[in-house]
Amino acid sequence: MKWCLLVVSCVMVCSRGDALLAPTRRPHAAAFVQSSVPLLRSRLRPSSAMRMAPAKEEDVNAQEISRKNLEAIRKFSEQYARVSDTRFCSDLSITATVLKGLADHKTHYGAPLCPCRHYEDKALEVKTAYWNCPCVPMQERKECHCMLFLTPDNPFAGQERQIAPEELERLINEQIAAGA
């Protein structure tokens, strides 16, 4: 039973059935998982009746929805920064990361749930709306845990209240390329 938990915590299986090593703090686990990859591949391949080509049209639609959500979140954040007299972080890569997280949560859960917190049940948190952006602490005290909306006296606050769509896309692509 212990080895099953170890494999689950150290291996991710992609849709093709390939096993990929996930980051782990247990160096001995990586060797065990590496030796188990061929076994996992053989057991995790779908039967020929279950194999289907990926639905490319659905993938394109999902990407388009994500892109639209990112643009909507970008526009919302610019408007909210103006209205609340706040600024984006001086390091725009932080702003890009938070906007991407908000857009991902909007895509998956239907609301821009704060991406900088850990939740036991994200769907339940979306329903309570406490941590939906702008969260209650931001609305009441101008305290943004994500560092998306910073007051002018904050040492990390930049001068910007806008981020160009091209700049946002470039920063997100850089983070993806860096493996963030």
N, C-alpha and C positions, 0 to 999 in steps of 0.2 A: 504494500500500500504506500509506503514512503517513497518508493521510486516513481510511482504514478504522480504524486504531488510534485516531486522534483521535475519530472518531465513537463508537467503542465506549467510550472512556474518558469521554466527555462526555454521552452520551445514555442514558437508561434508557427502555425501552419497556414500557408497561403492557399488560395483557391485552387491552385494546380496540384496541391498535395505536397509541395516542397516544404521541408522543415527549415526554419531559420533560427539561428541562435539569438536569444534575447539577452540583454544585459543581465548579469548576475553577479552577486558578491561572493559566490562560492566557486573558486577556480576548479575544484575537482568535479563540480557539476557539469561544467562545459565539456570536459573530456568524456564523461558518461553520455551526455546528450549527443555529442558528435558521433560516438560509436553507435548510438541508437537511431540515428537519422535514417539509414537505409531500411531498418525494420519499420519505422514509422511511415516512411514513404510507401512501402508495400502494403501496409494495413490501411492507410488512409486514402488510397486511390478509389474514386467512385467506380461503381460497376459501369460497364459500357452502356447499359440502359439509362444510367443516371447522368452520364457525361453530356453536357450541352455546351455549345459555344456561348461565350459571354454575350449578354444582351447589350450590344454597343449603343443602341439608341437610348436605353435606360441609363447607361453610363454618361452619355452626353447630356441627357436631361438632368441628371444629378449634378454634374459639373456646372451646368448653366444655372441651376437653382443655387448652388453654393456661391457662384460668382455674383448673382443678383443679391443674395443675402449679404455678401461682403460689401458690395456697393451701397446697399441700404444702411448697413451699420456704419460705414464711413461717413455717409451724409448725415445720419443721426448724430454721430459723435461730434462732427464739426458744428452742427447747429446747437447741440447741448453745451459745448464748450463756450460758444458765444453767449448763450442765454445765462449760463451759470457763472460767467466771468472766470473761467478756468482755462488752463493751457494744457497742451500735450507735453509729454516728457521731452527733455532736451535730446535724448537718444531716441530717434524716431523708430528704431528697430523694436523698442519696447512697445510703442504705440501700435506698430504693425502686428506684433505677436498677440496683443490683447484684442485687436480688431478681428484678427483671424479666428481666435478662440471664441469670441462672441458670435461671429458668423457661423462657425461650425455648430455651436450650441443652438443657434436659431434654425439651422438646417435639420439637426437631429431631434431637437426637443420642442421646436416651435416658439422658443423665446430666447432672448440673448442673456443666458445665465452667465454670471461672472465666471470667467475661466481660471481665475487665480485662487480658487478655493477648492477644497476636497469635499465631496458630497457622498454620503452613503447611498442616496437614491436621488439622482438628478431629476427624474421625472416628477418626483414629489416636490423637490425644491422649486421647480418651475411653477407648479401649481400654487405654492405658498407665495411666490412672487417677491419674497424679501430680497433675494440676491439677483433678481433680474435687473439688468442695467437700464437706467441708473438705479443702483441698489438703495435701500433705505438709508444706510449711513451716508451715502453721497448726497442724497436729497436733503437729509436733515442737518448734517454737520460738514458737508463738503469733504468727506473722508473717502477717497477712492483707494482701496487696497491694491488695485491693479496698476496704479500710477498712470491711468489713462487721462483722468481729469485732475489736474493739479492747480492749487491756488497759486497766484503770482508770487507769494512769499515763500513757497516751497523751493528748497535749493536745487531740486531736480527739474523744476518747471522750465520749459523753453519759452520761446516767444510765439510759437506756432499754435494756431487753432485750426489749421487745415493740413491735410496731407493729400497730395495729388494722387489720383488712381494709379498712375504709372509708377510713382515712387513707392506706393504701398505694394504693388505687384512685385517690383524689383526687390524690396526688402524681404518679402515673403519668400520669393524664389531663392534669395541668398541664404535664408535660414534653412530652407529645404535642402539646398546643395551642401550646406555645412552639416547637415544631419541633425538639426535642432528639432 
